[in-house]
Amino acid sequence: MEFVIITGMSGAGKSQAIKIMEDINYYCMDNMPPALLPNFAELCNSSSKDVNKVAVVADIRGGIFFKDLFNSLEELKNKGIKYHILFLDASDDELVKRYKEQRRPHPLSTTGTIIDGIHNERVSLEEVKKRSDYIIDTTNMKIGRLKEEIHNIFLQGNITYNINITVMSFGYKYGLPQDSDLVFDVRFLPNPFYIEELKSFTGNDRNVQDYVMSFDTTTTFIEKLKDMLFFLLPHYMAEGKSNLVISIGCTGGKHRSVTIANHIAAILSGENYRVLLNHRDIGK
């Protein structure tokens, strides 16, 4: 039997995740007290019905009962029941925004402020996150992308790394992206803006891509950037980083940065990294 425990930050998308799991034929249960996990798993395992895929949400809504989670995980192990933990996360700013939009109080907010509740929850879930098999950061993720990620893991068996990578193109004339972790300036590359027949196109168009990629400087830069990212990413993951923003900038954010961002995103996706592509200034 496949037994999946969905947990994570309140507001990060656990309700959507359990619905997606149900759609791919998992027997699902929301808001289960962790102490009941071993008995529930055993019941499903011994059921006369063909229940071979089960997913449950166990999170901080269980209050003091959530402290039973580690004991329950140990009991599952002793019973020979294999399980996987899916942890959903999002940035503090995004969680605050979602709570404000829904006008709901945070379950751990003792002072009445959402951010205090989020900080309290992060502390409570720190060890659970470390023990999770899969981590999905939904900060910049729409429901369709979350569905794709869950399908990749549990339906198609394509295991991705526990880090979300956003590759963002931008224009320096509009300012640096504030949430950048790594910033690369590609204004040293020849600019298609000054080629009359290319000026009105973008780095999403083949003619601009062919022009930018036709220079040895470009291919050398991409190779060196790829080598550096492949060196850095395992170290970021080892430190527990679950969200990384790689920003690539040119003057206006339409030609060179878009082309390079597309190539880097494709390279990382080809290595089974979870990649979101964002062309911030392409329409400006």
N, C-alpha and C positions, 0 to 999 in steps of 0.2 A: 504494500500500500504506500502511496505517496502522500505524505502529510506535510502541509505547508502552514507555517505560522506567520501571519502578517502582523507587523507591529510598526512602531515609529512615532513620529511627531504628530500631535493633533493638528489637523488642518493640512497635512501633507498629501492626502489622497487615499487613505486606507479604504474609505467607503467605495470609492470608484474602483480600487484594485479588487475588492472582494466581488464586485459585480462583474468585472472582467473575468475573474476566475470562474465564476458561475457560468458565464457564457461559453467557456471552454470545457464545460462538463465536470467541474469540481463540485463536490458536495460541500456547501459553504455554511459557515456559522459566524455571525458577527458578535463582537463584544462578549467573548467567552472568558469567565474567570480562569486565570492560569492554573489554579489548583485542580480544575476539572479536566485539563488537557489529557492526562494519561488515561483516565477512565473513558473519555470520549473517543480517543484514538483506539483504545482497545475494543470499545463497542462497535466502532465502524469496521475494524479489522475482522471481527467475528460475526458481522452481520450476515444474515442469509441473503440479503440483497448484494448485488455486485457493486460495492462501494470501494473503489481502489484509488480514488483521487479525492483528497479532502483538503480544504483550506479554511482556516479560522483566523479571526481577528482577535488578538489579545493585546490590549493597550492600557494606558494609564487611566482610562475610564473605570477600570476595575478597582481603583483606589488602593487601599491597603492590601487587597488581594493580589495586586500585581507583584508584590514582593515574593509571592509563591512561585514565580515563573522559573527561577533557576532550579528549585527543588523539582518542579514538574519536568523540566528538561532532562534532569538526571534520571528521573523515574522512567521517562520515555526511553532513554538509552538502556536502562537496566531491563526493560521489557522487550528490548530488541526492535523497537519501533523507530525507523529512520525518519528524520524530519529535516526540513530546511526552514530557515528564517529569512523572510523578506522584510527589509527595513525601508520605510519611506521617510524621506527627509526633505527639507526645504530651508531656505535662508530665513533668518529672523525677520527681515524686512518683508519678505513675501508672506510669511505666516501672519504677521500683524495686519498686512493688507487684506488677506482673506478673511480674517476674523472681523475686521471692520466692515467689510462688504456684507458679511452674513449677520452682523450685529449680534454676535454670540460671545458670552464670556468664556475665558479659557478655564478648563477644569482644574488647573493648579494655581490659579490666580488668587492668592490670599490677600493681596492689597487692592485688588480691583483693576490693576493694570495688566494688559495683555502681555507685554514684554516680560514682566516678572514671572508670569505663568509659563512662558516659553523657556525662560532660563531655568526655572525649577524642573521642568520636564526634561530638558537636555541633561541635567545632572542625573536624574533618575534613570535615563535611558542610555547613559554612556557605556555601561558594560554590555548591555544588550546589543548595541550597535556594533561593538567590537566582535561579538560572537555571531553576527549575522552572516549568512552565506551570500546574500545579494543585497545591495544598497542602491536604491534609485532616488536621485535628487530631482524633485519635481518643480524646482524653482522657476525654470523657464519652459516648463513642459505642458503642452496642451493635452487634453484627454486622449486624443488620437495617438500621440507619441507614447503616452503611458501604456496604452493598449498594445502598441507595437513592441515595447520593451518587455512586457509581461508575456506576450506571445513568443518572443525570441527565447526567453528563459524557460518557460514551462510548457510551451506547445511545440516549438521547433528544436528545443534543446541547444540553442546557440548561447553559450555562456559568455557574457561580456564582463569586462573588468568592473570593479566596484568604484568607478569614478565617472562622473558626468563631465564631459568636455564641451564647452561652448567655443566654437571658432567664430570670431566676430570680425568682420571688415568694418572700417570706419574712415572718416575723413578728418585729418588734423584741423582743418578749418572749422570744424564743428566741435572740437574738443575731444579729449581722451575719454574713453569709456571708464566710468568711475569704479566699476567692479572688476577691472582687469587684474589678472595675476601675472601674465606675461604680455609684453607689448613689443611688437616688431615693426620697424619703420621701413617700408619698401619704396620710399620716395626716390631712392637711388636708381630705380629701374626706369628705362625709357617710358615716357608717358604717352599713351594712346590719345590723350586729350588734344594733343597738338597735331594729330593726323586727321585731316578733315573728314575722310570717309569713315573714321572710327569714333569720332567725338561724340556722336549721339547714341552710341551703343554702350553696353556695360560689360563687366567681366563675366557675366552670365552668358554672353553671346560668343559664339565660336570664333568669329573674326578677331575679336579683342583678345581672347585667350591665345589664339595662334600667334598674334603679334607679340604679346608679353612673353610667351613661352619660347619664342624663337631665339632668344638671346642666351648665350652661354652663362652669363651672369645670373640669370633667373634660375636655370637648372642647378647651377652650383649652390645658390642660396637655398633652394628647396632641399637639396641633399643634406646640406649642413644643418638646416633647421630640423629636418627629420631625425638626423642622428642625435641632436641635442634633446629633442622631445622624447625619443625612445630611451635616452639615458635618464631624463628627469622623471618621467611618469611613474616608473616603479618605486622611486624614492618618495614621491608625493603620496602614493597609495600606502606605502609602508608607514608613513606618518599619520595615516587616517584621513587624508584629504579626500573628500567625496565630490567636490565641485571645483572645476578649473576653467577659467576664462582666458583664452588665448586671443589677443586682439592684434589685428594686422592693419596698419594704417598707411594710406597714401594721402595726397592733397585733398581730394574731394570725396573719396570713398566710393568711387563708381567703377574704376577700371582695374588698376594694378592690385589694390588690396582685395578686391572681390575675386579676381583670378587666383591669387595666391591662397586666399582663404578656402576657395573651392578645392584646390589641389591638396592642401593640408588636411581638410576634413575628409577627403576621399582616402588619403593615405591612412589616417587614423581609423576610419571605419573599416578599412580593409584588414586592419590588425585586430578587429573585434572590440575596439573601444566604442563606448557609447557617446556619440557625437551629435551636438545640435549646431546648426549653421545659421548665423544671423548676420545679414548685411544691413547694418544699422542705418547707413546714410545713402543707400543706393537710390532712393527716390527723391532726394533733396536737390 
